[in-house]
Amino acid sequence: MEKLHVNLGENSYDIKFTDSFTALPDAMREINTPKKLLIVTDTNVEKLYADEVKALLRENGYDAQVYAFPAGEEHKSMDAILGICAACINHGLDRKSMIAALGGGVVGDMAGFAAAIYMRGIDFIQIPTTLLSQSDSSVGGKTGIDFMESKNILGAFRQPRLVYINVSTLKTLPQEQFVSGMGEVIKHGIIRDGKFFEYLEQNADSVRTLNADTLIKMDKINCSIKAAVVETDEKENGLRAILNFGHTIGHAVESAFDFKMTHGECVGLGMIGASYIAKERNMIDMEALSRIEKILSLYGFKTRVKLPPAETVIEYMQKDKKKIAGKLKFVLPTEIGTVTQTTDVTRGEILSALEYIGE
Ligand SMILES: NC(=O)c1ccc[n+]([C@@H]2O[C@H](COP(=O)([O-])OP(=O)(O)OC[C@H]3O[C@@H](n4cnc5c(N)ncnc54)[C@H](O)[C@@H]3O)[C@@H](O)[C@H]2O)c1
C-alpha cells in the first residue's frame, strides 16, 4: 500500500493510500490505536459507508459506534460539537478512547475539534471521503468550527494519528464536489510543484474517470506537498500561508455569492485573479496565465463569472481574517510551481483582477 510519513516530531503520523477499507484495521493495529472508538460522520456519508466501516472494525475486535450529524457547512457549529461530545459520553469514551472522522472536510474539522477538547484531548484518525479532504484538509491538524458568520474562527491544532485514504469513496461524490476539490489540487501544483501541474494537464481523462491508480498517485503528491508545507510551519507562522493562494479573492467571491458557489470554484477564480495580478506585474508571462486558466477549464471550472459589484467583493475582502497589520495578504505566482507573498497589492490591481474574472 502507498504511504507517506508526516514528520512532526512526537505528532508524526502516516497517511495510507488505497482503494478499499479492507486494510483499515491493520493500519490501526500497527500504531496501536485505542480499541474503543466513536466513528463521527455526517448523514450523507453515514448512509454510504458507516455500516461497512463499523462492521469491519467490530469484526477486528474494535468497540466501534457511529454518530452522525446533519451534513453541510451550516452544521459546522458548536451545537454539533456538543452533540459529538454527548455521543462520546453516551458511548463511554474515556481518555484512552478515540474518534474516527469518516467524511469530508466538515466532518474532519469537527471530529478533530471534538477530539481536541473531549477530556482535554483524545486520539483521532481521519478517514477522508471527499477529494478536498483526501488531498488537503485531512493533513495538517487544523480543526474547528464556524461561529458568528466567521469561518473556522474557533478551533485547535490537533494532529491525527493516522490518515487512511480510500480513493474509491470518490465514486459516490457529487460532480460539483469533485470539481471543487480539484481547485485545491491544482493550487498545490501552482504553489509548489510545476511537474505535478504538468501531470494534471496530461492526465485529465484518467483523473476525471476516477482511475484508482491515478487518484492514489494524485492524492499522494497532494498530501506530500501539504505535508511538506505543514512540516516546515505547523502553526502557520510563515510558509503555510502560501496555501492561501487564490483565497484572498476566492473567499470574498464566495461570501459575495452568499456561499452559493462551491469553495473550490471560488478559489479557482481567485487563482486566476491573483495570477492576472502577477502577469500585470511581469512576475509571470501570458503563457503561464493561460495554462492556469486552461487547466481550470479542463477540470470543469468556470473561468469567468458575472460577479456582484466590485465594491461588494472588496468589502468582503477587507473582512479577511488573514490580514497583516490591516493589510490584505496576497500570494502571487512567480512561475508555475513557485509563489511569493505580498501585502502591497493596490486597490487598482484588485479592481482590474476582478474585472478580468468578471463576465
Ligand atoms: N482543516 C483544514 O486544513 C481545512 C482545509 C481546507 C478546508 N477545510 C474545511 O473543509 C470543509 C469543506 O470540506 P469538503 O469540501 O470535504 O465538504 P463537506 O465535508 O461538506 O463534504 C461535501 C459534501 O459531500 C458529502 N460527501 C462526503 N463524502 C462523500 C462521498 N464519498 N460520497 C458522497 N457524498 C459525500 C458530504 O456529506 C457533503 O454533503 C470546509 O468546512 C473547510 O473550512 C479545512
The ligand as an SDF file (V2000), in Angstrom:
LIG
                    3D

 44 48  0  0  0  0  0  0  0  0999 V2000
   -8.5350   21.7070    8.2310 N   0  0  0  0  0  0  0  0  0  0  0  0
   -8.0540   22.1970    7.1090 C   0  0  0  0  0  0  0  0  0  0  0  0
   -6.8440   22.3500    6.9400 O   0  0  0  0  0  0  0  0  0  0  0  0
   -9.0030   22.5550    6.0140 C   0  0  0  0  0  0  0  0  0  0  0  0
   -8.5150   22.8610    4.7350 C   0  0  0  0  0  0  0  0  0  0  0  0
   -9.4340   23.1450    3.7190 C   0  0  0  0  0  0  0  0  0  0  0  0
  -10.7960   23.1050    4.0010 C   0  0  0  0  0  0  0  0  0  0  0  0
  -11.2300   22.8100    5.2440 N   0  0  0  0  0  0  0  0  0  0  0  0
  -12.6650   22.7470    5.5660 C   0  0  0  0  0  0  0  0  0  0  0  0
  -13.2180   21.6760    4.8270 O   0  0  0  0  0  0  0  0  0  0  0  0
  -14.6210   21.9210    4.6690 C   0  0  0  0  0  0  0  0  0  0  0  0
  -15.0240   21.5340    3.2670 C   0  0  0  0  0  0  0  0  0  0  0  0
  -14.7720   20.1700    3.0850 O   0  0  0  0  0  0  0  0  0  0  0  0
  -15.4850   19.3390    1.9340 P   0  0  0  0  0  0  0  0  0  0  0  0
  -15.3700   20.0760    0.6720 O   0  0  0  0  0  0  0  0  0  0  0  0
  -14.9650   17.9460    2.0140 O   0  0  0  0  0  0  0  0  0  0  0  0
  -17.0220   19.4650    2.3280 O   0  0  0  0  0  0  0  0  0  0  0  0
  -18.0380   18.5320    3.1370 P   0  0  0  0  0  0  0  0  0  0  0  0
  -17.3780   17.8300    4.2400 O   0  0  0  0  0  0  0  0  0  0  0  0
  -19.1990   19.3850    3.4650 O   0  0  0  0  0  0  0  0  0  0  0  0
  -18.4780   17.4740    2.0340 O   0  0  0  0  0  0  0  0  0  0  0  0
  -19.1820   17.9060    0.8900 C   0  0  0  0  0  0  0  0  0  0  0  0
  -20.4540   17.1130    0.6960 C   0  0  0  0  0  0  0  0  0  0  0  0
  -20.1340   15.8160    0.2110 O   0  0  0  0  0  0  0  0  0  0  0  0
  -20.7590   14.8140    1.0250 C   0  0  0  0  0  0  0  0  0  0  0  0
  -19.8710   13.6590    0.9620 N   0  0  0  0  0  0  0  0  0  0  0  0
  -18.6920   13.4770    1.6000 C   0  0  0  0  0  0  0  0  0  0  0  0
  -18.0880   12.3650    1.1520 N   0  0  0  0  0  0  0  0  0  0  0  0
  -18.9050   11.8260    0.2210 C   0  0  0  0  0  0  0  0  0  0  0  0
  -18.8100   10.7030   -0.6370 C   0  0  0  0  0  0  0  0  0  0  0  0
  -17.7280    9.9210   -0.6550 N   0  0  0  0  0  0  0  0  0  0  0  0
  -19.8520   10.4200   -1.4530 N   0  0  0  0  0  0  0  0  0  0  0  0
  -20.9440   11.2540   -1.4820 C   0  0  0  0  0  0  0  0  0  0  0  0
  -21.0730   12.3590   -0.7460 N   0  0  0  0  0  0  0  0  0  0  0  0
  -20.0500   12.6430    0.1010 C   0  0  0  0  0  0  0  0  0  0  0  0
  -20.9310   15.4520    2.3660 C   0  0  0  0  0  0  0  0  0  0  0  0
  -21.9490   14.8380    3.0950 O   0  0  0  0  0  0  0  0  0  0  0  0
  -21.2650   16.8950    1.9570 C   0  0  0  0  0  0  0  0  0  0  0  0
  -22.6360   16.9780    1.6360 O   0  0  0  0  0  0  0  0  0  0  0  0
  -14.8400   23.3830    4.9790 C   0  0  0  0  0  0  0  0  0  0  0  0
  -15.5380   23.4980    6.1920 O   0  0  0  0  0  0  0  0  0  0  0  0
  -13.4420   23.9620    5.1270 C   0  0  0  0  0  0  0  0  0  0  0  0
  -13.3570   25.0030    6.0720 O   0  0  0  0  0  0  0  0  0  0  0  0
  -10.3650   22.5190    6.2490 C   0  0  0  0  0  0  0  0  0  0  0  0
  1  2  1  0
  2  3  2  0
  2  4  1  0
  4  5  1  0
  4 44  2  0
  5  6  2  0
  6  7  1  0
  7  8  2  0
  8  9  1  0
  8 44  1  0
  9 10  1  0
  9 42  1  0
 10 11  1  0
 11 12  1  0
 11 40  1  0
 12 13  1  0
 13 14  1  0
 14 15  2  0
 14 16  1  0
 14 17  1  0
 17 18  1  0
 18 19  2  0
 18 20  1  0
 18 21  1  0
 21 22  1  0
 22 23  1  0
 23 24  1  0
 23 38  1  0
 24 25  1  0
 25 26  1  0
 25 36  1  0
 26 27  1  0
 26 35  1  0
 27 28  2  0
 28 29  1  0
 29 30  1  0
 29 35  2  0
 30 31  1  0
 30 32  2  0
 32 33  1  0
 33 34  2  0
 34 35  1  0
 36 37  1  0
 36 38  1  0
 38 39  1  0
 40 41  1  0
 40 42  1  0
 42 43  1  0
M  CHG  2   8   1  16  -1
M  END
$$$$
